[in-house]
Amino acid sequence: MSLHPVLHQVTERIRQRSRASRAAYLAGIEAMRAAGPSRSRLSCGNLAHGFAACGPTDKGRLRGDATPNLGIVTAYNDMLSAHQPFEHYPDLIRDTARALGATAQVAGGVPAMCDGVTQGRAGMELSLFSRDVIAQSTAIALSHDMFDSAVYLGVCDKIVPGLLIGALAFGHLPALFLPAGPMTPGIPNKQKAEVRERYAAGEATREELLQAEADSYHAPGTCTFYGTANSNQVLLEAMGVQLPGASFVNPGTPLRDALTRAAAERALAITALGQDYRPFGLLIDERAIVNAVVALMATGGSTNHTIHWIAVARAAGIVLSWDDMDALSQVVPLLARVYPNGEADVNRFHAAGGTAFVFRELLDAGLMHGDIATVAADGMRAYTREPGLRDGRLVWQDGPAHSADDAVARPVASPFEAQGGLRLLRGNLGRSLIKLSAVKPEFRSIEAPAVVVDDPRSLNKLHAAGALPQDFVAVVRYQGPRANGMPELHSLAPLLGMLQNQGRRVALVTDGRLSGASGKIPAAIHMTPEAARGGPIGKLREGDIIRLDGEAGTLEVQVDATEWDAREIAPNTAQHAWDIGRNLFACNRALVGPADQGALSISCGPPSHDGSQWDYDAEYDLGCDAAAAAAPHEAKDA
């Protein structure tokens, strides 16, 4: 099947927009590659420090250059259920390396925080910036020049994007990502959401709510809804940097351990010391980035990746825009319904055919690039197969040709919806995004008065006081990256969902994030420019009529143009305290870029040839303007 014309157009547009920055990035990889294996350039004192703690066998191998040394970058901690299984991965990886005549060392750890624990708490203001800290921590881990390849142990929200950015800074090294897998099913996500809404309405006790949450999040492994963490895994497979079918194999199983050993073996096989050198920075090209966006749309994945994958792309010298994502979403069908887009969890999605089924459908329809190089020897077609154990050996076999559960996964010929899960909204308030796939069609548009707050907790207080209109658009501003680090506002979902259940029409407009579990209510999120940058959202006043139409891709305030132009930006009335570490991130808040440019607070792109930092803003603005002009025509032609 030939490539879909819009996929080709978007890929070429990205390639042309990125030609200079990508060339600079590739030149950097070539310079590092040409210098040869790093360990051979260490002084005797450097090298002795690097293997001082090793046993005799590993020391003997590390003294020479003939065998590869595998670096392990781990986000292990035992407070995160998704990362707790990583505790024993280094032992498996080291044993595998030794059996192959190689070595492996834990290069370093990176922080990993849980948005589930910090939702609605002050700690959420560190969440987005933790991605950039993780990228920097990854660079520190690999800075010792001891490694010929690396494996990355991470699953959750900001952790995988941060690891990707850090790995791309060492793009001459091969890399594989190793997941931990999801926990086994708990109570259905729909049942958990119902208890949350009853609690918000005062109809359930705290003990009842806690029991429902504990029955849902109950064991080691990733949370089972299709949020940012599980979207991460699908996007990694779509780019070909994780073993095929590895995403949703449960922790603590023989198959999970076999995949971990196989990943270590493959990472050692693709170093510059062998005959199948696959530097990570060459694998992540424009086609791989487009594949990731396509997978995001086809599965109704996390809204957070409209920020993260722009940042990841930039780390590879690739300039991706929201317009590109929107154009792809309009031609990529929705093939999966996993909570919050449906009632199934990721275990059920995996059993229905999972990534192997969805990727085969997309490849056969010309909706994925099938010609990219991957960590698997036989390219993207390997990702239409699924792993299993046969007589104790790891084998891959063709995934199912038909969905085992068409309530969860469907073919391109009969999708859940003809378009993907995300849409770009444009209008006189700026640009924002909405996750349509989780919102029923009858709720995708609204015209109602604004209720304007600068602190999300104010909405609950207004509800308790009976001060909310029957129908309204909640405007929660000063929640962007520069204002306070762009915390997720998922704690608003139970209240707004409950009001919608009562027959009221509600929506959310914010310059903050919502959640990887965004769903049910129409929500225009990531509003750019944000209020703290003087964005029009700061001009909104109580009672202004807002018109949001997700299907048409528009968001407008119905205010006379003369009056609108004369309005000033309202000051931030929220009381922000800079305690529990928030004071340490003042530089991040001051330096962070806009959401539609990845909300980066670090410089992660390639330098120009004179050594200065690449001027991404100029490249981005030029490309984004061209994309905005072209996107509607491309969608119409498609």
Summary of the structure (lengths in Angstrom):
residues: 638
radius of gyration: 23.9
end to end distance: 16.3
largest distance: 78.4
contacts: 2402
relative contact order: 0.12
helix: 45%
strand: 15%
